Amino acid sequence: MKEESLAGHKSRWSTGYPSWAKDEDVDACWSWVDQFVERSNEGEWTARGVVNDGHVGQVTAAESELLAWLEAQGVSFAMSSDQFKQYTTEVESTLSQPQAGPSHPVAESFPAFHPIITGDQHRDSIDKCREAIRQGESYELTLTTRFDATLPSVNKEDETYSLYLRLRARNPAYYSTYISFPTLTTPRGEGVFIISSSPERFLKIDERRNVEMMPIKGTMARVKPGQCVCTPTTGCRGLNKGGEECTREGKKEDTRRANWLRNDKKERAENLMVSPI
Protein backbone atom coordinates (compact mmCIF):
# COMPACT_ATOMS: atom_id res chain seq x y z
CA MET A 1 0.00 0.00 0.00
CA LYS A 2 1.52 3.30 -1.04
CA GLU A 3 1.63 6.08 1.53
CA GLU A 4 -0.14 8.44 -0.86
CA SER A 5 -3.22 6.21 -0.78
CA LEU A 6 -4.19 7.55 2.65
CA ALA A 7 -4.56 11.31 2.44
CA GLY A 8 -5.63 13.83 5.04
CA HIS A 9 -4.63 16.99 6.84
CA LYS A 10 -3.73 17.78 10.42
CA SER A 11 -5.78 19.72 12.91
CA ARG A 12 -5.69 23.49 12.39
CA TRP A 13 -4.51 23.92 16.00
CA SER A 14 -1.44 21.73 15.46
CA THR A 15 -0.49 23.46 12.20
CA GLY A 16 -0.82 27.07 13.28
CA TYR A 17 -4.23 27.59 11.67
CA PRO A 18 -5.79 30.91 12.83
CA SER A 19 -7.93 30.54 15.94
CA TRP A 20 -10.57 32.73 14.31
CA ALA A 21 -11.36 30.08 11.70
CA LYS A 22 -15.03 29.56 10.94
CA ASP A 23 -16.91 26.92 12.91
CA GLU A 24 -17.70 24.92 9.79
CA ASP A 25 -14.00 24.35 9.03
CA VAL A 26 -13.04 20.74 9.75
CA ASP A 27 -10.08 19.62 11.85
CA ALA A 28 -9.21 16.54 9.82
CA CYS A 29 -10.47 14.64 6.82
CA TRP A 30 -9.41 11.07 6.02
CA SER A 31 -10.32 9.07 2.96
CA TRP A 32 -9.05 6.19 0.81
CA VAL A 33 -8.20 7.91 -2.47
CA ASP A 34 -5.96 7.56 -5.51
CA GLN A 35 -5.98 11.27 -6.41
CA PHE A 36 -6.10 14.47 -4.39
CA VAL A 37 -4.84 18.05 -4.21
CA GLU A 38 -2.53 19.30 -1.47
CA ARG A 39 -2.03 22.88 -0.28
CA SER A 40 1.30 23.89 1.27
CA ASN A 41 1.71 26.36 4.14
CA GLU A 42 2.73 28.92 1.52
CA GLY A 43 -0.62 28.50 -0.27
CA GLU A 44 0.65 26.54 -3.27
CA TRP A 45 -1.66 23.82 -4.65
CA THR A 46 -0.29 20.51 -5.96
CA ALA A 47 -2.23 17.69 -7.65
CA ARG A 48 -1.13 14.22 -6.58
CA GLY A 49 -2.18 10.72 -7.55
CA VAL A 50 -1.34 7.03 -7.36
CA VAL A 51 -0.27 6.21 -10.91
CA ASN A 52 -0.03 2.64 -12.18
CA ASP A 53 3.54 2.24 -13.45
CA GLY A 54 2.98 -1.31 -14.70
CA HIS A 55 5.02 -2.97 -11.98
CA VAL A 56 3.73 -5.20 -9.21
CA GLY A 57 4.74 -3.77 -5.83
CA GLN A 58 5.84 -5.79 -2.83
CA VAL A 59 2.84 -6.11 -0.52
CA THR A 60 2.29 -8.20 2.58
CA ALA A 61 -0.45 -10.82 2.86
CA ALA A 62 -2.49 -8.46 5.06
CA GLU A 63 -2.13 -5.62 2.55
CA SER A 64 -3.08 -7.93 -0.31
CA GLU A 65 -6.22 -9.03 1.55
CA LEU A 66 -7.14 -5.40 2.26
CA LEU A 67 -6.63 -4.41 -1.37
CA ALA A 68 -8.78 -7.32 -2.54
CA TRP A 69 -11.57 -6.33 -0.14
CA LEU A 70 -11.44 -2.69 -1.18
CA GLU A 71 -11.48 -3.59 -4.86
CA ALA A 72 -14.58 -5.72 -4.18
CA GLN A 73 -16.24 -2.57 -2.81
CA GLY A 74 -15.44 -0.74 -6.04
CA VAL A 75 -12.44 1.19 -4.64
CA SER A 76 -9.28 1.27 -6.77
CA PHE A 77 -5.91 2.89 -6.17
CA ALA A 78 -4.29 3.50 -9.51
CA MET A 79 -4.78 5.44 -12.74
CA SER A 80 -2.93 5.69 -16.01
CA SER A 81 -0.58 8.57 -16.84
CA ASP A 82 -3.14 9.97 -19.30
CA GLN A 83 -5.86 9.86 -16.63
CA PHE A 84 -3.60 11.70 -14.22
CA LYS A 85 -2.83 14.41 -16.77
CA GLN A 86 -6.56 14.86 -17.37
CA TYR A 87 -7.10 15.05 -13.59
CA THR A 88 -4.45 17.74 -13.10
CA THR A 89 -5.95 19.75 -15.97
CA GLU A 90 -9.37 19.62 -14.33
CA VAL A 91 -7.88 20.63 -10.97
CA GLU A 92 -6.08 23.62 -12.46
CA SER A 93 -9.27 24.69 -14.24
CA THR A 94 -11.34 24.38 -11.05
CA LEU A 95 -8.84 26.31 -8.90
CA SER A 96 -8.74 29.14 -11.42
CA GLN A 97 -12.53 29.66 -11.18
CA PRO A 98 -14.15 32.12 -8.71
CA GLN A 99 -15.07 30.58 -5.37
CA ALA A 100 -18.53 29.00 -5.45
CA GLY A 101 -21.08 28.67 -2.68
CA PRO A 102 -21.80 25.46 -0.76
CA SER A 103 -22.83 22.54 -2.95
CA HIS A 104 -25.00 20.90 -0.28
CA PRO A 105 -28.05 22.88 0.90
CA VAL A 106 -28.73 22.56 4.61
CA ALA A 107 -31.88 20.56 5.38
CA GLU A 108 -34.70 22.61 6.86
CA SER A 109 -35.92 19.93 9.27
CA PHE A 110 -35.03 16.60 10.82
CA PRO A 111 -36.79 13.36 9.99
CA ALA A 112 -39.07 11.90 12.66
CA PHE A 113 -37.18 9.57 15.02
CA HIS A 114 -38.93 6.70 16.84
CA PRO A 115 -37.58 4.53 19.70
CA ILE A 116 -37.15 0.84 18.90
CA ILE A 117 -38.48 -0.17 22.34
CA THR A 118 -41.43 0.97 24.44
CA GLY A 119 -41.25 2.95 27.66
CA ASP A 120 -42.15 -0.16 29.69
CA GLN A 121 -39.32 -2.10 28.05
CA HIS A 122 -36.87 0.70 28.88
CA ARG A 123 -37.98 0.79 32.53
CA ASP A 124 -37.62 -3.00 32.68
CA SER A 125 -34.03 -2.65 31.41
CA ILE A 126 -33.33 -0.09 34.15
CA ASP A 127 -34.57 -2.54 36.79
CA LYS A 128 -32.32 -5.26 35.35
CA CYS A 129 -29.30 -2.94 35.47
CA ARG A 130 -29.98 -2.03 39.10
CA GLU A 131 -30.32 -5.68 40.03
CA ALA A 132 -27.04 -6.55 38.26
CA ILE A 133 -25.26 -3.84 40.29
CA ARG A 134 -26.85 -5.10 43.53
CA GLN A 135 -25.65 -8.62 42.70
CA GLY A 136 -22.12 -7.34 42.12
CA GLU A 137 -22.13 -8.20 38.42
CA SER A 138 -21.01 -4.69 37.48
CA TYR A 139 -19.61 -1.57 39.10
CA GLU A 140 -21.54 0.79 36.84
CA LEU A 141 -23.72 0.38 33.74
CA THR A 142 -24.63 2.81 30.97
CA LEU A 143 -28.04 2.01 29.52
CA THR A 144 -28.66 3.22 25.99
CA THR A 145 -31.33 2.71 23.38
CA ARG A 146 -31.75 3.40 19.67
CA PHE A 147 -34.05 5.65 17.68
CA ASP A 148 -34.76 5.00 14.00
CA ALA A 149 -35.78 7.38 11.24
CA THR A 150 -36.33 7.10 7.50
CA LEU A 151 -34.83 9.46 4.93
CA PRO A 152 -36.28 9.97 1.45
CA SER A 153 -34.39 7.73 -0.97
CA VAL A 154 -33.62 10.27 -3.70
CA ASN A 155 -29.90 10.68 -3.06
CA LYS A 156 -28.56 9.08 0.13
CA GLU A 157 -25.21 10.85 0.19
CA ASP A 158 -26.64 14.35 -0.35
CA GLU A 159 -29.44 13.75 2.16
CA THR A 160 -27.22 12.39 4.90
CA TYR A 161 -24.67 15.19 4.47
CA SER A 162 -27.46 17.77 4.49
CA LEU A 163 -28.76 16.20 7.71
CA TYR A 164 -25.24 16.38 9.19
CA LEU A 165 -24.97 20.11 8.39
CA ARG A 166 -28.35 20.70 10.01
CA LEU A 167 -27.26 18.76 13.10
CA ARG A 168 -24.06 20.84 13.33
CA ALA A 169 -26.13 24.02 13.15
CA ARG A 170 -28.46 22.86 15.93
CA ASN A 171 -25.83 21.18 18.09
CA PRO A 172 -22.28 22.42 17.32
CA ALA A 173 -20.50 19.64 19.22
CA TYR A 174 -16.71 19.64 19.47
CA TYR A 175 -16.38 16.14 18.02
CA SER A 176 -19.04 16.03 15.32
CA THR A 177 -18.17 13.76 12.40
CA TYR A 178 -19.48 12.76 8.99
CA ILE A 179 -18.11 9.53 7.49
CA SER A 180 -19.21 8.27 4.09
CA PHE A 181 -18.84 4.73 2.70
CA PRO A 182 -21.03 5.01 -0.41
CA THR A 183 -19.82 1.73 -1.97
CA LEU A 184 -20.35 -0.55 1.04
CA THR A 185 -23.33 -2.88 0.78
CA THR A 186 -25.64 -3.71 3.71
CA PRO A 187 -28.90 -5.70 3.96
CA ARG A 188 -30.69 -2.36 3.55
CA GLY A 189 -28.90 -1.49 0.34
CA GLU A 190 -25.74 0.21 -0.85
CA GLY A 191 -24.06 2.94 1.16
CA VAL A 192 -23.11 3.40 4.84
CA PHE A 193 -23.04 6.91 6.31
CA ILE A 194 -22.08 7.70 9.91
CA ILE A 195 -23.13 10.98 11.53
CA SER A 196 -21.76 11.77 14.99
CA SER A 197 -22.46 14.71 17.28
CA SER A 198 -20.39 13.99 20.37
CA PRO A 199 -19.57 16.56 23.07
CA GLU A 200 -16.75 14.49 24.56
CA ARG A 201 -13.39 13.18 23.43
CA PHE A 202 -12.96 9.44 23.82
CA LEU A 203 -9.21 9.19 23.21
CA LYS A 204 -6.41 11.47 22.05
CA ILE A 205 -2.86 10.24 21.44
CA ASP A 206 -0.26 12.97 20.89
CA GLU A 207 3.13 12.79 19.17
CA ARG A 208 4.76 11.67 22.45
CA ARG A 209 2.20 8.83 22.74
CA ASN A 210 0.51 10.36 25.75
CA VAL A 211 -3.13 9.19 25.95
CA GLU A 212 -5.77 11.67 27.09
CA MET A 213 -9.46 11.04 27.85
CA MET A 214 -11.99 13.86 28.29
CA PRO A 215 -15.34 12.31 29.27
CA ILE A 216 -18.19 14.57 30.37
CA LYS A 217 -19.11 12.30 33.29
CA GLY A 218 -18.39 13.48 36.80
CA THR A 219 -17.65 17.10 35.89
CA MET A 220 -19.01 20.52 36.80
CA ALA A 221 -18.45 24.01 35.39
CA ARG A 222 -15.87 26.20 37.15
CA VAL A 223 -16.86 29.67 38.33
CA LYS A 224 -15.19 31.99 35.81
CA PRO A 225 -13.31 35.14 36.95
CA GLY A 226 -15.84 37.94 37.23
CA GLN A 227 -18.83 35.60 37.03
CA CYS A 228 -21.44 36.60 39.60
CA VAL A 229 -22.94 33.67 41.51
CA CYS A 230 -24.25 35.77 44.39
CA THR A 231 -27.81 35.26 45.64
CA PRO A 232 -30.16 37.81 47.24
CA THR A 233 -28.64 36.85 50.60
CA THR A 234 -24.95 36.19 49.74
CA GLY A 235 -21.99 38.22 48.51
CA CYS A 236 -22.91 41.37 46.61
CA ARG A 237 -26.52 40.11 46.30
CA GLY A 238 -26.21 40.59 42.53
CA LEU A 239 -25.80 44.34 42.82
CA ASN A 240 -22.05 44.75 42.27
CA LYS A 241 -20.87 42.19 39.72
CA GLY A 242 -17.09 41.91 39.63
CA GLY A 243 -16.68 43.70 42.93
CA GLU A 244 -14.74 42.44 45.93
CA GLU A 245 -17.74 40.77 47.59
CA CYS A 246 -18.76 39.16 44.29
CA THR A 247 -15.24 37.83 43.64
CA ARG A 248 -14.98 36.44 47.17
CA GLU A 249 -18.32 34.65 46.83
CA GLY A 250 -17.27 33.25 43.42
CA LYS A 251 -14.14 31.69 44.92
CA LYS A 252 -16.21 30.14 47.72
CA GLU A 253 -18.70 28.70 45.23
CA ASP A 254 -15.89 27.30 43.05
CA THR A 255 -14.44 25.55 46.11
CA ARG A 256 -17.89 24.26 47.10
CA ARG A 257 -18.39 22.69 43.66
CA ALA A 258 -14.97 21.03 43.78
CA ASN A 259 -15.69 19.58 47.22
CA TRP A 260 -19.06 18.29 46.04
CA LEU A 261 -17.43 16.45 43.14
CA ARG A 262 -14.77 15.09 45.48
CA ASN A 263 -17.24 13.75 48.05
CA ASP A 264 -20.44 12.81 46.16
CA LYS A 265 -20.61 9.01 45.89
CA LYS A 266 -21.96 8.89 42.34
CA GLU A 267 -19.62 11.54 40.91
CA ARG A 268 -16.63 10.08 42.77
CA ALA A 269 -17.38 6.64 41.33
CA GLU A 270 -17.41 8.02 37.77
CA ASN A 271 -14.21 10.01 38.31
CA LEU A 272 -12.40 7.02 39.77
CA MET A 273 -13.29 4.98 36.69
CA VAL A 274 -11.39 7.36 34.38
CA SER A 275 -8.50 8.36 36.64
CA PRO A 276 -4.95 7.28 35.63
CA ILE A 277 -3.58 4.06 37.14
C-alpha positions, 0 to 999 in steps of 0.5 A: 500500500503506497503512503499516498493512498491515505490522504488527510490533513492535520488539525488546524490547531497543530499546524498554526491555523488561525484561531478565528477560523469559521466553525464549519471548518473541519479539523481533519479529513481522512479518505481512501483515495488515488488522487487528491490536491494538497495545499502547502503552508505557503498556499501553493496547490499541488495535484497528486495521484497514485499512478499505475507504473505497470510494476507489481509492488511488494505487498504483505499478505495483510495488505493484499487481503485489504486491497482485494476487499477494497477492490470488491467494494469498487475502490481502486488505487491507480490510474494511467498517466493519461488519466492523471494528466486529465485530472491535473488539468481539471484541478487547475481549471477548477482552482482558477474559477471564482469561489462557489457557494456550498454545494449541499443545501442545509436541510430545513428539518429533521426526519421523525425519530422513533424509539425501537423499544417501548417505555415499559421495556426501557424501565424493565431494562433499568430494573435489570441494570440495578439488580445486576449492580446489587448482585455485584455483576457490574460496578456501573452500567450505561443504559442506551437505546436506539431511535430509528428514522427514515430518509427519502431515498432520492440521493442518500449521500446528499441527504445524509450530508445535508442532515449532518450540516443541520445537526451541526447548526443545531448542536455544534458539538466539538467532536461532530463527524461525517463519514461516508462509505457510499460503496459498502453494501448492507442488507438495507442497500448500498451505502453506509453513512455515519453521523456523529455529534459527540460533546466528549473526546474518547481518546487522544494520542499525541506525538509523544504517545501520551493518551488523554481522555476527556469524558463529560461524566463526573464534571461541573463548570468552574466559576469563571473570573468575574462571574457573579454567583451571588444570591439575594442573601450572599456576597454582593446580592447581585448588585455589584458584579465583579466587585470584591464581595462578588469575587470572594463569593465566586471563589467560595462557590468554586471551592464548594463545587470542587468539594461536592465532586470530590465527596459525592458518591456517584460523581466520585465513582465516575471520576475514579473509573477514568483516573490514571492508574 
